[in-house]
Amino acid sequence: MVKLRYAPSPTGYMHLGNFYVLIKVYLFARKNNGHFILRIDDTDKSRNKDEYINGIYEDCKWLNIHIDETFKQSDRVMLYDKYFQKLIDLNHVYECFESKEEIEAIQTSKRRRRIAPIFTEGDKRTSGTINTGYWRFKLKDTFTVNDEIFGTLNFKRDWSDPIIKKTDGSYSYLFASVVDDLECGITHLIRGADHLANTAIQEYMGNILGNWSMKYYHFPLMKNNDSKLSKRDGENSLHEYKDLHPMTLWSMFSIIGTGLKPIISLKPEDYWNNWDINMFKTGSVQMPEYEKFIQINRKILRLLDESELNSQGINIHIWECFKYNIDTIPEFLHIQQNILSMDIYKLPYWSFFKSRYNNQNCNINMLIDEYILIHNLVQNDFLYQIRYDILRERSGPQSQELLLMLLKVF
């Protein structure tokens, strides 16, 4: 079975860069009748928060992401202990006692000698200034990664042996992720291109620990003004886009990076049935302007059926009048509230139209012409007065539609 995982860390709220990856993982799983796992990578004890964990689940629910399996890495320490002992037995890890300052001194010395400032087992001292040791994983010097997007990539090591077990006994993301991918039988790994070096290390470690076999798809990072999106700076948070319909985000992010036109649909299966991971290229991806989201959202909203409208407290008659003039549901609900709170009987023409209105057979234009004739009014002036009385502005639906809407609502 095809198995994929999406593995956010609960160190902040989800942003659009996270969803940019999440939707690819999810669509690939569903298109291939696969198994979708949500793994919470909560190895960073100092920055994890329960509110962020809850936020991940709430955001997935809002985004119509249906999870087949979920777990937290903090609940799997005994499993990591077992695999860590295997690395000890195979002599692929070593314990260190050097402090941060001592490591910096070693790196400075290497720079002066024009040697790569990385920490390896040869730099390990027999004793250090800290009492409780931490453990590093021994790396080799060269790596090759075969990626389905970027092709074959060769890496010459320029990083230190990674710390996989910290002084407090907790395990690093790098190590825990390898164990989980092995245990879960992950078959396809989809994530950002900033993880390519991690993939090289994890593949090496995975082959030492077990039967590591998966395909990789690394995507160019989505940038905003040439800067990487990050949950830590709070910009482009998913919460900032929740005025939009969730399928608007599906429509935008299922095709961004392909040059294709967005799919406009409320049905999730329409997206994965018309989606192919091979559509994507290695070129840079820029965060779309908000107006592009609005353009899609307008089209998505027009597809809403009566049951979904009712679930959001939307009056069908008001909706039918305004659905071609609004950008978001909150904008509409504000208009609806103003309309429903009107003192309708203060409109000087209300009694006339209400007494003559027949829901089954009403020609609103004829009624307006009759009222204008009786009261000797200028047509354009009267039509403008109707729109202003209802909306307090010049733009919006036609005055005839607004008046007919009022007659249906009240």
PLY file of the C-alpha trace (Angstrom):
ply
format ascii 1.0
element vertex 410
property float x
property float y
property float z
element edge 409
property int vertex1
property int vertex2
end_header
0.00 0.00 0.00
1.08 3.57 -0.74
1.84 5.35 2.55
2.66 8.99 3.06
3.07 11.21 6.07
2.82 14.89 6.78
4.90 15.80 9.82
4.46 19.32 11.20
6.22 20.49 14.33
3.95 22.21 16.90
6.16 25.27 17.29
3.74 27.73 15.72
0.49 27.97 13.81
0.21 26.54 10.32
1.03 28.93 7.49
0.48 28.73 3.74
3.95 27.31 3.17
2.93 24.32 5.29
-0.28 23.83 3.31
1.72 24.12 0.08
3.39 20.83 1.05
0.44 19.27 2.90
-1.92 19.41 -0.07
0.63 17.61 -2.28
1.08 14.82 0.28
-2.68 14.48 0.71
-3.58 14.55 -2.99
-0.90 11.96 -3.80
-2.23 9.66 -1.06
-5.84 9.95 -2.17
-5.10 9.68 -5.90
-3.26 6.41 -5.26
-5.79 5.02 -2.74
-3.07 5.37 -0.14
-2.77 5.80 3.61
-2.33 9.35 4.96
-0.53 9.76 8.30
-0.38 12.95 10.33
2.69 12.75 12.55
3.28 15.43 15.17
7.03 16.04 15.39
7.12 17.32 18.96
10.77 16.59 19.74
11.58 20.26 20.47
10.42 20.42 24.08
11.40 24.06 24.55
9.15 25.35 21.74
6.26 22.87 21.56
2.86 24.05 22.78
-0.41 22.17 23.17
-2.24 25.06 21.52
-0.17 24.53 18.39
-0.90 20.78 18.41
-4.62 21.49 18.75
-4.29 24.10 16.01
-2.84 21.54 13.59
-5.81 19.21 14.06
-8.31 22.08 13.84
-6.70 23.39 10.67
-6.75 19.94 9.05
-10.45 19.64 9.86
-11.21 23.07 8.42
-9.18 22.24 5.29
-11.18 19.02 4.71
-8.06 16.90 5.27
-9.21 13.48 6.50
-6.54 11.73 8.55
-6.16 7.95 8.37
-3.66 7.69 11.24
-2.02 10.12 13.65
0.50 10.02 16.47
2.99 12.18 18.38
6.68 11.43 18.51
6.70 12.16 22.25
4.63 8.99 22.73
7.18 6.74 21.03
10.33 7.18 23.14
10.61 3.45 23.96
10.63 2.68 20.24
13.42 5.19 19.67
15.38 3.68 22.58
15.35 0.31 20.81
16.66 1.72 17.54
19.23 3.89 19.30
20.65 0.83 21.03
20.99 -0.76 17.60
23.15 2.16 16.46
25.32 1.71 19.55
25.69 -1.99 18.86
26.67 -1.28 15.26
29.17 1.40 16.35
27.48 4.15 14.34
27.18 6.66 17.19
29.59 8.13 19.72
29.13 10.06 22.94
30.42 13.62 23.30
31.01 15.92 26.27
32.18 19.10 24.51
30.36 22.30 25.40
29.10 24.76 22.82
32.13 26.97 23.47
34.53 24.08 23.00
32.91 23.13 19.70
33.18 26.72 18.49
36.86 26.74 19.40
37.41 23.54 17.37
35.59 25.04 14.40
37.55 28.31 14.64
40.80 26.38 14.67
39.77 24.47 11.55
38.84 27.66 9.71
42.26 29.09 10.43
43.80 25.96 8.91
41.37 26.20 5.97
39.69 22.96 6.94
35.91 22.49 6.78
34.64 23.59 10.22
32.67 20.42 10.92
32.69 18.19 13.97
33.54 14.52 13.47
34.54 11.66 15.73
38.17 12.63 15.30
37.46 15.92 17.06
35.99 14.17 20.08
37.91 14.74 23.29
38.39 12.18 26.02
36.69 14.58 28.40
34.72 17.78 28.17
33.31 20.41 30.45
29.76 19.02 30.60
28.83 16.11 32.82
26.02 14.53 30.82
26.96 13.43 27.35
25.09 13.73 24.07
25.36 11.42 21.08
26.33 12.04 17.46
25.68 9.86 14.43
28.71 9.02 12.27
28.35 10.25 8.71
30.17 9.17 5.57
31.76 11.70 3.22
29.58 11.50 0.10
25.88 10.93 -0.54
23.64 10.43 -3.56
19.90 11.16 -3.57
17.65 10.15 -6.46
14.76 12.60 -6.43
11.74 12.37 -8.74
11.67 16.17 -9.18
15.32 17.26 -9.03
16.85 14.09 -10.46
20.10 12.55 -9.17
21.89 14.78 -6.67
25.38 14.19 -5.29
26.38 15.66 -1.95
29.88 16.09 -0.59
29.64 16.27 3.14
30.01 19.78 4.59
28.11 19.34 7.86
29.00 17.98 11.28
28.02 14.57 12.54
24.45 15.31 13.69
23.42 15.11 17.33
20.67 12.50 17.56
20.38 12.19 21.34
20.58 15.28 23.52
21.89 15.75 27.06
18.32 15.59 28.44
17.84 12.16 26.86
15.45 13.34 24.13
15.96 12.37 20.50
16.38 14.69 17.55
13.86 15.06 14.75
16.42 13.64 12.32
16.68 10.30 14.13
13.06 9.97 15.29
11.83 10.67 11.76
13.92 7.80 10.34
12.58 5.38 12.95
8.97 6.42 12.31
9.31 6.20 8.54
10.73 2.69 8.87
8.10 1.54 11.35
5.21 3.01 9.37
6.44 1.70 6.04
6.41 5.09 4.32
6.66 4.54 0.55
6.78 8.13 -0.76
8.33 11.18 0.86
7.02 14.57 -0.27
8.44 17.76 1.23
10.34 20.98 0.54
13.71 21.13 -1.21
15.26 22.54 1.96
15.17 18.96 3.29
17.33 17.45 0.52
20.41 17.28 2.76
18.29 15.76 5.54
17.06 13.16 3.07
20.64 12.18 2.23
21.46 11.65 5.90
18.17 9.92 6.70
18.50 7.52 3.80
21.98 6.56 5.00
20.74 6.09 8.57
17.63 4.25 7.42
19.64 1.70 5.48
21.73 1.04 8.58
18.66 0.58 10.78
16.44 -1.39 8.43
14.95 -1.79 4.98
14.75 1.81 3.76
12.88 2.00 0.47
10.92 5.02 -0.72
10.61 7.51 -3.55
11.40 11.18 -2.93
9.64 14.26 -4.25
11.22 17.53 -3.12
9.54 20.75 -4.16
11.01 24.24 -4.47
10.12 26.33 -1.44
7.35 28.85 -1.84
8.71 32.31 -1.16
7.22 35.67 -0.32
9.35 38.48 -1.74
12.32 36.09 -2.00
12.06 35.09 1.67
11.15 31.61 2.89
7.75 31.41 4.57
8.04 30.60 8.26
5.52 29.97 11.04
7.88 31.70 13.44
7.39 35.16 11.95
3.59 34.79 11.91
3.20 36.06 8.34
0.88 34.31 5.92
-0.65 32.35 8.76
-3.48 30.10 7.69
-5.69 31.94 10.17
-5.33 35.07 8.04
-7.00 33.23 5.15
-9.94 31.67 6.95
-12.31 34.25 5.52
-11.88 32.24 2.33
-13.57 28.94 1.58
-11.12 26.05 2.25
-11.54 24.73 -1.29
-10.16 28.04 -2.55
-6.85 27.03 -0.98
-7.13 23.58 -2.57
-7.74 25.22 -5.94
-4.74 27.54 -5.62
-2.19 25.22 -4.06
-3.00 22.07 -6.03
-1.62 23.69 -9.19
0.81 26.39 -8.04
4.15 25.70 -9.68
2.63 24.04 -12.75
1.41 26.98 -14.81
-2.00 25.30 -15.15
-5.35 26.96 -14.57
-6.93 26.25 -11.18
-9.72 23.71 -10.81
-12.93 25.29 -9.50
-14.84 22.67 -7.54
-16.22 21.88 -4.09
-15.54 18.15 -4.52
-12.15 16.98 -3.18
-12.08 14.05 -5.60
-12.10 16.48 -8.55
-8.73 17.72 -7.38
-6.92 14.43 -6.92
-8.51 12.87 -10.01
-7.12 15.72 -12.14
-3.80 16.00 -10.31
-0.42 14.55 -11.25
2.73 15.03 -9.20
4.77 14.97 -12.39
3.20 18.30 -13.42
5.55 20.15 -11.07
8.93 21.60 -11.99
12.06 22.74 -10.16
11.57 26.46 -10.80
11.01 28.93 -7.98
7.49 29.44 -6.63
6.20 32.78 -5.40
3.44 33.31 -2.90
0.34 34.44 -4.88
-1.09 37.87 -4.24
-4.22 37.93 -2.10
-6.32 39.21 -4.99
-5.72 35.93 -6.84
-7.19 34.04 -3.89
-10.21 36.35 -3.98
-10.75 35.73 -7.69
-10.91 31.98 -7.06
-12.99 32.39 -3.91
-15.70 34.29 -5.79
-16.08 31.36 -8.18
-16.02 28.75 -5.40
-18.73 30.56 -3.42
-21.11 30.49 -6.37
-21.01 26.67 -6.23
-22.31 26.43 -2.65
-25.51 24.44 -2.32
-28.43 25.20 -0.05
-27.39 22.79 2.69
-23.97 24.40 3.09
-25.49 27.86 3.01
-27.98 26.89 5.70
-25.19 25.46 7.85
-23.59 28.91 7.92
-26.82 30.74 8.74
-27.20 32.23 5.28
-30.58 33.42 4.06
-31.07 31.94 0.60
-32.96 34.94 -0.80
-30.31 37.41 0.32
-27.60 35.09 -0.99
-29.14 34.80 -4.44
-29.23 38.56 -4.64
-25.62 39.16 -3.58
-23.63 36.06 -4.58
-22.15 37.75 -7.66
-21.13 40.83 -5.68
-19.22 39.43 -2.72
-15.68 38.21 -2.10
-16.02 36.26 1.16
-18.64 34.73 3.45
-17.86 37.10 6.38
-18.41 40.04 4.02
-21.79 38.60 3.05
-22.82 37.89 6.65
-22.16 41.54 7.50
-24.44 42.62 4.65
-27.07 40.08 5.70
-27.02 41.32 9.28
-27.58 44.90 8.14
-30.49 43.85 5.94
-32.19 41.71 8.58
-31.89 44.50 11.13
-33.58 47.05 8.86
-36.70 48.80 10.07
-38.44 47.85 6.87
-41.62 49.82 7.57
-39.72 53.09 7.57
-39.26 52.77 3.83
-41.93 55.12 2.37
-42.62 52.77 -0.53
-42.67 49.50 1.41
-46.41 49.24 2.01
-47.14 49.84 -1.65
-44.90 47.04 -2.89
-45.71 44.60 -0.11
-49.45 44.93 -0.68
-49.04 44.18 -4.39
-46.35 41.52 -4.18
-47.27 37.99 -5.21
-44.49 35.49 -4.71
-45.71 33.25 -7.53
-46.17 35.85 -10.21
-44.49 39.16 -9.58
-43.11 41.49 -12.24
-41.03 43.84 -10.14
-40.35 46.18 -13.04
-44.05 46.73 -13.63
-44.61 47.47 -9.94
-41.76 49.99 -9.96
-43.13 51.67 -13.08
-46.54 51.88 -11.42
-45.14 53.43 -8.25
-43.10 55.98 -10.26
-46.14 56.94 -12.30
-48.40 57.37 -9.25
-45.86 59.51 -7.40
-44.52 61.34 -10.43
-40.89 60.33 -9.81
-37.78 60.23 -11.97
-36.92 56.56 -12.54
-33.15 56.79 -12.03
-33.57 58.82 -8.87
-36.00 56.33 -7.40
-33.84 53.32 -8.29
-30.85 55.01 -6.69
-32.91 55.71 -3.57
-33.82 52.03 -3.25
-30.17 50.94 -3.41
-29.09 53.65 -0.97
-31.85 52.77 1.51
-30.74 49.14 1.55
-26.96 49.32 1.12
-26.03 52.92 1.89
-23.79 52.85 -1.18
-23.99 53.23 -4.95
-22.58 49.89 -6.07
-24.08 46.43 -5.69
-26.95 44.41 -7.18
-29.52 46.18 -9.30
-32.21 48.08 -7.40
-34.92 45.84 -8.84
-33.14 42.75 -7.48
-32.66 44.37 -4.08
-36.32 45.28 -3.78
-37.46 41.83 -4.88
-35.10 40.30 -2.34
-36.65 42.40 0.44
-40.12 41.29 -0.57
-39.08 37.64 -0.35
-37.28 38.04 2.99
-39.85 40.22 4.78
0 1
1 2
2 3
3 4
4 5
5 6
6 7
7 8
8 9
9 10
10 11
11 12
12 13
13 14
14 15
15 16
16 17
17 18
18 19
19 20
20 21
21 22
22 23
23 24
24 25
25 26
26 27
27 28
28 29
29 30
30 31
31 32
32 33
33 34
34 35
35 36
36 37
37 38
38 39
39 40
40 41
41 42
42 43
43 44
44 45
45 46
46 47
47 48
48 49
49 50
50 51
51 52
52 53
53 54
54 55
55 56
56 57
57 58
58 59
59 60
60 61
61 62
62 63
63 64
64 65
65 66
66 67
67 68
68 69
69 70
70 71
71 72
72 73
73 74
74 75
75 76
76 77
77 78
78 79
79 80
80 81
81 82
82 83
83 84
84 85
85 86
86 87
87 88
88 89
89 90
90 91
91 92
92 93
93 94
94 95
95 96
96 97
97 98
98 99
99 100
100 101
101 102
102 103
103 104
104 105
105 106
106 107
107 108
108 109
109 110
110 111
111 112
112 113
113 114
114 115
115 116
116 117
117 118
118 119
119 120
120 121
121 122
122 123
123 124
124 125
125 126
126 127
127 128
128 129
129 130
130 131
131 132
132 133
133 134
134 135
135 136
136 137
137 138
138 139
139 140
140 141
141 142
142 143
143 144
144 145
145 146
146 147
147 148
148 149
149 150
150 151
151 152
152 153
153 154
154 155
155 156
156 157
157 158
158 159
159 160
160 161
161 162
162 163
163 164
164 165
165 166
166 167
167 168
168 169
169 170
170 171
171 172
172 173
173 174
174 175
175 176
176 177
177 178
178 179
179 180
180 181
181 182
182 183
183 184
184 185
185 186
186 187
187 188
188 189
189 190
190 191
191 192
192 193
193 194
194 195
195 196
196 197
197 198
198 199
199 200
200 201
201 202
202 203
203 204
204 205
205 206
206 207
207 208
208 209
209 210
210 211
211 212
212 213
213 214
214 215
215 216
216 217
217 218
218 219
219 220
220 221
221 222
222 223
223 224
224 225
225 226
226 227
227 228
228 229
229 230
230 231
231 232
232 233
233 234
234 235
235 236
236 237
237 238
238 239
239 240
240 241
241 242
242 243
243 244
244 245
245 246
246 247
247 248
248 249
249 250
250 251
251 252
252 253
253 254
254 255
255 256
256 257
257 258
258 259
259 260
260 261
261 262
262 263
263 264
264 265
265 266
266 267
267 268
268 269
269 270
270 271
271 272
272 273
273 274
274 275
275 276
276 277
277 278
278 279
279 280
280 281
281 282
282 283
283 284
284 285
285 286
286 287
287 288
288 289
289 290
290 291
291 292
292 293
293 294
294 295
295 296
296 297
297 298
298 299
299 300
300 301
301 302
302 303
303 304
304 305
305 306
306 307
307 308
308 309
309 310
310 311
311 312
312 313
313 314
314 315
315 316
316 317
317 318
318 319
319 320
320 321
321 322
322 323
323 324
324 325
325 326
326 327
327 328
328 329
329 330
330 331
331 332
332 333
333 334
334 335
335 336
336 337
337 338
338 339
339 340
340 341
341 342
342 343
343 344
344 345
345 346
346 347
347 348
348 349
349 350
350 351
351 352
352 353
353 354
354 355
355 356
356 357
357 358
358 359
359 360
360 361
361 362
362 363
363 364
364 365
365 366
366 367
367 368
368 369
369 370
370 371
371 372
372 373
373 374
374 375
375 376
376 377
377 378
378 379
379 380
380 381
381 382
382 383
383 384
384 385
385 386
386 387
387 388
388 389
389 390
390 391
391 392
392 393
393 394
394 395
395 396
396 397
397 398
398 399
399 400
400 401
401 402
402 403
403 404
404 405
405 406
406 407
407 408
408 409
